[in-house]
């Protein structure tokens, strides 16, 4: 009850803060008429991002491209919106983990054990199962977050190292190619995983590969506003970790990465299109909260197939259009 009450307080504070900002703007009603529909985009982008581990840029980048945004405005605005959605999703997944750990598992999880033991034993078993499958959370985040932030900052403050990609000239091509390759990896992953129980511990090799993958992902994210969360989710699921655990790690990593990167767009590039963020940002918060329910409602296989199919469509659209 306390955690739910606190969550309601936070949401209420966000809503009041938004209202204060909105009414202090010039011609607020005109802004509402022109940009309110972007709240729906924020909800959709954040639901997809936080339900699959892919960043919200998978939705925002092609949409802003088709609207005629410049490459710098596309990436900067996508970063700003994701600060809302990925943060909401990160806190939601973190809260899910803590509640599963401190309570005794959800009733739905317990139903798997009803035929074998009493309800009390079932709940205790569900709690133990969750703790076992999520025991690598802190290790994964410790290895991935510093590496991702390092890669992102390298890309943002050393653009000459990365040629035309840094200038935004190849944004739609880079987005399309990356998305298609990611979708292919996801389809392959569906075919080869799920045949044995999830693993729960990192190998020594993971301690080497995870930072390398996340540095590369941070660089990609700096220029496409997607990348590191997807790469981490694909790697963990391919390795055999629990799908929900993998998505949660990817969402938390993406939240930390976009917050590290948005500072550059606020102070250096100054390319964020704030009227869009004003409405898409709160929508992204709603989507970030709802995404967990979507993941827990569907089977891991269906989530992965949806993830792969959607990314493939967006990747092809990025190359064609």
C-alpha positions as CSV (number, residue, x, y, z in Angstrom):
1,X,0.0,0.0,0.0
2,X,2.8,2.4,0.9
3,X,4.6,1.9,-2.5
4,X,1.3,2.3,-4.4
5,X,0.5,5.5,-2.4
6,X,4.0,6.9,-3.2
7,X,3.6,6.1,-6.9
8,X,0.3,8.0,-6.9
9,X,2.0,11.0,-5.2
10,X,4.7,11.0,-7.8
11,X,2.3,10.9,-10.7
12,X,0.2,13.6,-9.1
13,X,3.3,15.8,-8.7
14,X,4.2,15.3,-12.4
15,X,0.7,16.2,-13.5
16,X,0.6,19.3,-11.4
17,X,4.1,20.4,-12.6
18,X,3.0,19.8,-16.2
19,X,-0.1,21.9,-15.7
20,X,2.0,24.8,-14.2
21,X,4.4,24.7,-17.2
22,X,1.5,24.5,-19.7
23,X,-0.5,27.5,-18.3
24,X,2.6,29.7,-18.2
25,X,3.4,29.3,-21.9
26,X,2.3,31.8,-24.5
27,X,-0.9,30.8,-26.3
28,X,-1.3,27.5,-24.5
29,X,-4.6,26.6,-26.2
30,X,-3.0,26.9,-29.6
31,X,-0.2,24.7,-28.5
32,X,-2.8,22.2,-27.3
33,X,-4.6,22.1,-30.6
34,X,-1.5,21.8,-32.6
35,X,0.5,19.3,-30.5
36,X,-1.8,17.4,-28.2
37,X,-2.0,14.4,-30.6
38,X,1.7,13.8,-29.9
39,X,0.7,12.4,-26.5
40,X,-0.7,9.4,-28.4
41,X,2.7,9.0,-30.1
42,X,4.4,9.2,-26.7
43,X,2.2,6.4,-25.3
44,X,2.7,4.1,-28.3
45,X,6.4,4.7,-28.4
46,X,6.9,4.1,-24.7
47,X,4.7,1.0,-24.5
48,X,6.7,-0.6,-27.3
49,X,10.0,0.6,-25.9
50,X,9.4,-0.6,-22.4
51,X,7.6,-3.9,-23.4
52,X,10.5,-5.0,-25.6
53,X,13.6,-3.3,-24.3
54,X,13.9,-1.4,-27.6
55,X,14.3,2.4,-27.2
56,X,11.4,4.6,-28.1
57,X,13.4,5.9,-31.0
58,X,12.3,2.8,-32.9
59,X,8.9,4.6,-33.1
60,X,9.9,8.3,-32.9
61,X,12.7,8.4,-35.5
62,X,10.8,7.2,-38.5
63,X,7.8,9.3,-37.5
64,X,9.8,12.5,-37.1
65,X,11.6,11.7,-40.4
66,X,8.4,11.4,-42.3
67,X,7.3,14.7,-40.7
68,X,10.3,16.5,-42.2
69,X,12.3,17.0,-39.0
70,X,16.0,17.6,-39.5
71,X,18.2,14.7,-38.4
72,X,19.5,16.6,-35.4
73,X,16.0,17.6,-34.3
74,X,14.8,14.0,-34.8
75,X,17.5,12.5,-32.6
76,X,17.4,15.3,-30.0
77,X,13.6,15.2,-29.6
78,X,13.6,11.5,-29.4
79,X,16.1,11.6,-26.6
80,X,14.0,14.1,-24.7
81,X,10.8,12.1,-25.0
82,X,12.6,8.9,-24.0
83,X,13.8,10.6,-20.8
84,X,10.2,10.5,-19.7
85,X,9.1,7.1,-21.1
86,X,12.2,5.1,-20.3
87,X,12.5,6.5,-16.8
88,X,8.9,5.6,-16.1
89,X,9.5,2.2,-17.5
90,X,12.7,1.7,-15.5
91,X,11.0,2.6,-12.2
92,X,8.1,0.4,-13.1
93,X,10.3,-2.6,-13.8
94,X,12.4,-1.9,-10.7
95,X,9.3,-1.7,-8.6
96,X,8.1,-5.0,-10.1
97,X,11.4,-6.6,-9.1
98,X,11.3,-5.3,-5.5
99,X,7.6,-6.2,-5.0
100,X,8.3,-9.7,-6.3
101,X,11.3,-10.0,-4.0
102,X,9.7,-8.5,-0.8
103,X,6.2,-9.9,-1.2
104,X,5.8,-13.5,-2.1
105,X,5.3,-13.4,-5.9
106,X,2.2,-12.7,-7.8
107,X,-0.9,-14.9,-7.7
108,X,-0.5,-15.6,-11.4
109,X,2.9,-17.0,-10.9
110,X,1.8,-19.0,-8.0
111,X,-0.9,-20.8,-10.1
112,X,1.8,-22.8,-11.8
113,X,2.5,-24.6,-8.6
114,X,-1.1,-25.1,-7.3
115,X,-1.2,-28.8,-8.3
116,X,1.9,-29.6,-6.4
117,X,1.6,-27.9,-3.1
118,X,-0.4,-25.5,-0.9
119,X,-1.0,-21.9,-1.8
120,X,1.6,-20.7,0.8
121,X,4.3,-23.0,-0.6
122,X,3.3,-21.9,-4.1
123,X,3.8,-18.2,-3.3
124,X,7.2,-19.0,-1.7
125,X,8.2,-21.0,-4.7
126,X,7.3,-18.2,-7.0
127,X,9.3,-15.7,-4.9
128,X,12.3,-18.0,-5.0
129,X,12.0,-18.5,-8.8
130,X,11.9,-14.7,-9.3
131,X,14.9,-14.1,-7.1
132,X,16.8,-16.9,-8.8
133,X,16.1,-15.6,-12.4
134,X,16.8,-12.0,-11.5
135,X,20.0,-12.5,-9.4
136,X,22.2,-11.1,-12.1
137,X,20.4,-7.8,-12.3
138,X,23.0,-5.7,-10.5
139,X,25.9,-7.3,-12.2
140,X,24.4,-6.7,-15.7
141,X,23.7,-3.0,-14.9
142,X,27.1,-2.5,-13.3
143,X,28.8,-3.8,-16.5
144,X,26.5,-2.2,-19.0
145,X,25.6,1.3,-17.8
146,X,29.1,2.8,-17.5
147,X,30.1,1.3,-20.8
148,X,27.0,2.6,-22.6
149,X,27.4,6.1,-21.2
150,X,31.1,6.1,-22.2
151,X,30.3,5.1,-25.8
152,X,27.6,7.7,-26.0
153,X,29.8,10.5,-24.7
154,X,32.6,9.5,-27.0
155,X,30.3,9.8,-30.0
156,X,28.7,13.1,-28.9
157,X,32.0,14.9,-28.2
158,X,34.1,13.4,-30.9
159,X,31.8,13.5,-34.0
160,X,34.7,13.7,-36.4
161,X,35.5,10.1,-35.6
162,X,32.3,8.8,-37.2
163,X,32.1,10.6,-40.5
164,X,28.7,11.3,-42.2
165,X,26.8,9.4,-39.5
166,X,27.7,12.1,-37.0
167,X,26.3,14.8,-39.4
168,X,23.0,13.0,-39.7
169,X,23.3,12.6,-43.4
170,X,22.7,8.8,-43.2
171,X,20.2,8.7,-40.3
172,X,17.4,7.0,-42.2
173,X,19.8,4.5,-43.8
174,X,21.6,3.7,-40.6
175,X,18.3,3.3,-38.8
176,X,16.9,1.0,-41.5
177,X,20.0,-1.2,-41.7
178,X,20.3,-1.5,-37.9
179,X,16.6,-2.3,-37.5
180,X,16.6,-5.0,-40.1
181,X,19.7,-6.7,-38.7
182,X,18.2,-6.5,-35.2
183,X,14.9,-8.0,-36.4
184,X,16.8,-10.9,-38.1
185,X,18.6,-11.6,-34.9
186,X,15.3,-11.6,-33.0
187,X,13.7,-14.1,-35.4
188,X,16.8,-16.3,-35.0
189,X,16.6,-16.0,-31.3
190,X,12.9,-17.1,-31.2
191,X,14.0,-20.2,-33.2
192,X,16.9,-21.2,-31.0
193,X,15.8,-20.2,-27.5
194,X,13.1,-21.4,-25.1
195,X,14.1,-25.0,-25.3
196,X,15.7,-25.2,-21.9
197,X,15.3,-23.4,-18.5
198,X,16.7,-19.8,-18.4
199,X,20.2,-19.4,-17.1
200,X,20.7,-17.1,-14.1
201,X,24.4,-16.2,-13.8
202,X,26.9,-14.4,-16.0
203,X,29.9,-16.2,-17.3
204,X,33.4,-14.7,-17.1
205,X,33.2,-14.1,-20.8
206,X,30.1,-12.0,-20.3
207,X,32.1,-9.6,-18.2
208,X,34.2,-8.9,-21.2
209,X,31.5,-8.9,-23.9
210,X,28.8,-6.9,-22.1
211,X,31.0,-3.7,-21.8
212,X,32.1,-4.0,-25.4
213,X,28.6,-4.5,-26.7
214,X,27.3,-1.6,-24.6
215,X,30.1,0.8,-25.7
216,X,29.2,0.1,-29.3
217,X,25.5,0.4,-28.4
218,X,26.1,3.8,-26.8
219,X,27.8,5.1,-29.9
220,X,24.9,3.9,-32.1
221,X,22.4,5.4,-29.7
222,X,24.1,8.8,-29.9
223,X,23.3,9.0,-33.6
224,X,20.1,6.9,-34.0
225,X,18.6,7.3,-30.5
226,X,18.2,3.6,-30.4
227,X,20.7,0.8,-30.1
228,X,22.1,-0.1,-26.7
229,X,18.9,-1.4,-25.1
230,X,18.1,-3.5,-28.1
231,X,21.6,-5.0,-28.2
232,X,21.6,-5.8,-24.5
233,X,18.2,-7.4,-24.7
234,X,19.2,-9.5,-27.8
235,X,22.4,-10.6,-26.1
236,X,20.8,-11.6,-22.8
237,X,17.9,-13.5,-24.4
238,X,20.3,-15.2,-26.8
239,X,22.5,-16.2,-23.9
240,X,19.4,-17.9,-22.3
241,X,18.4,-15.4,-19.6
242,X,14.7,-14.9,-18.7
243,X,12.9,-12.7,-21.2
244,X,11.3,-10.5,-18.6
245,X,14.6,-10.0,-16.9
246,X,16.4,-9.2,-20.2
247,X,13.8,-6.6,-21.1
248,X,13.9,-5.0,-17.6
249,X,17.7,-4.7,-17.8
250,X,17.5,-3.1,-21.3
251,X,14.9,-0.6,-20.2
252,X,16.9,0.5,-17.1
253,X,20.1,0.7,-19.2
254,X,18.3,2.8,-21.9
255,X,16.9,5.2,-19.3
256,X,20.4,5.8,-17.9
257,X,21.8,6.3,-21.4
258,X,19.2,8.8,-22.6
259,X,19.6,10.9,-19.5
260,X,23.3,11.0,-20.0
261,X,22.8,12.0,-23.7
262,X,20.1,14.5,-23.4
263,X,22.4,17.0,-21.6
264,X,24.3,17.4,-24.9
265,X,21.1,18.2,-26.8
266,X,19.9,20.7,-24.2
267,X,23.2,22.6,-23.9
268,X,25.1,22.0,-27.1
269,X,23.0,21.0,-30.1
270,X,19.8,22.8,-28.8
271,X,17.8,20.9,-31.4
272,X,15.0,19.6,-29.1
273,X,11.6,20.5,-30.4
274,X,10.0,21.3,-27.1
275,X,6.3,21.7,-28.1
276,X,6.4,18.0,-29.2
277,X,8.1,17.0,-26.0
278,X,5.6,18.9,-23.9
279,X,2.8,16.5,-25.0
280,X,4.7,13.3,-26.0
281,X,6.7,13.3,-22.8
282,X,3.7,12.8,-20.4
283,X,2.2,10.3,-22.9
284,X,5.5,8.4,-22.7
285,X,5.2,8.3,-18.9
286,X,1.8,6.6,-19.3
287,X,3.2,4.1,-21.8
288,X,6.2,3.3,-19.6
289,X,3.9,2.4,-16.7
290,X,1.5,0.3,-18.9
291,X,4.3,-1.7,-20.7
292,X,5.0,-4.1,-17.9
293,X,1.4,-5.4,-17.9
294,X,1.7,-6.0,-21.6
295,X,4.9,-8.1,-21.2
296,X,3.4,-10.1,-18.3
297,X,0.2,-10.7,-20.2
298,X,1.7,-12.3,-23.3
299,X,4.1,-15.3,-23.5
300,X,7.8,-14.5,-24.0
301,X,7.7,-16.0,-27.5
302,X,4.8,-13.7,-28.6
303,X,6.6,-10.7,-27.2
304,X,9.8,-11.5,-29.1
305,X,7.9,-12.1,-32.4
306,X,6.0,-8.9,-32.0
307,X,9.3,-7.1,-31.2
308,X,11.1,-8.5,-34.3
309,X,8.2,-8.0,-36.7
310,X,7.6,-4.4,-35.7
311,X,11.3,-3.5,-35.9
312,X,11.6,-5.2,-39.4
313,X,8.7,-3.1,-40.7
314,X,10.2,0.1,-39.4
315,X,13.6,-0.8,-40.7
316,X,12.2,-1.4,-44.2
317,X,10.2,1.8,-44.1
318,X,13.4,3.7,-43.2
319,X,15.2,2.4,-46.3
320,X,12.2,2.7,-48.7
321,X,11.0,6.2,-47.7
